[in-house]
């Protein structure tokens, strides 16, 4: 492995304090998801499969043994603690490992086992004795490429002499030297450069081509075109695999452009619901008042862990300081932190090291902390148009039906925000009850 400095640009944003925190870029979110998903995300939905040849039998596997993998590879899988294939892997792996190789487009949310699946495919097709690039994986950022590389290293731990190289800006390969590593993981621009300008990679020798995070990829200027240029130079027998967490039309069009004759696998996301959440609101005059109401809630009911959402970074900071001064153990998660810092704060919170997490919109997505008993909207989520942000409200408070533990949600509302709350209530057709901040006996 080659360690290189990250010069692909910082991944924290530099918004002003006062500004409401917007949606962080897709690549950072994706990386955050990778860093915080230490185990599989399970889905109760069925995997949908569309075969390129509908008449051919559909294989699925319930064990890794059925895949007849090289024994070093099987050993690597078990060493990672995997006992059986994930839902998506049950269907995807037989297709990915079939002979002759088949192309695949697969979509499922982050954490469902896509990376592990294509890493397995790459490792199973690599020939360790041949010292040139045979598998090529495109990723949207260096950090994401590195995450995939780590998986290759862990899963391939017992595959002697299989090595990874990162084709990313700043990784300097001296002129005239050959790449002897079998697996190349990199960003489209640098890969293109290494293939065509510097002739470090002979694309005609690539057996497996992976395009990971397709939705993030098309979000980045130039990456689609560069990826397509790379794909066009691959031999026709090269296996092409494309993965995406989401599947809007634009992703689908790109996928079809880049993967000829694909099998398609999709796993629907678990839906969020408010039906198992008791929602309350408290009328407050101002910020101090909101804080007092919060303290009452906090003192009045037995709380496991709580997440508190603020609309601005400034409010979040203020609240964090207030709570700290009152002796609470809180941590603040905000968009100015690096993805790694955010991941570590989330991890500490998950481990129960802090009871309260204060955060802004940036961090609302992608965190599902199941042990959280209450969620507080210190500010309601509002769009720039001054309309309620229903989607964010759902993401903050909603839970998947399957983890049906009851939750409590509190909204701290200034009088002038009351119409917004009513809109939210109507939108979700759910009841948000008023609560007297001084009398919490009404909580069910
Ligand atoms: P995705 O690429 O869809 O985000 P990953 O492949 O990164 O998903 O898997 C998410 C998490 O689940 C990782 O921590 C990974 O090690 C783990 N994982 C993947 N496949 C399995 C499996 N078959 N059994 C147990 N854990 C798995």
Boltz pocket constraint, residues with backbone or C-beta under 6 A from the ligand:
constraints:
  - pocket:
      binder: B
      contacts: [[A, 34], [A, 37], [A, 38], [A, 39], [A, 40], [A, 41], [A, 80], [A, 81], [A, 82], [A, 83], [A, 84], [A, 85], [A, 86], [A, 89], [A, 108], [A, 109], [A, 110], [A, 111], [A, 112], [A, 113], [A, 114], [A, 115], [A, 116], [A, 117]]
      max_distance: 6.0
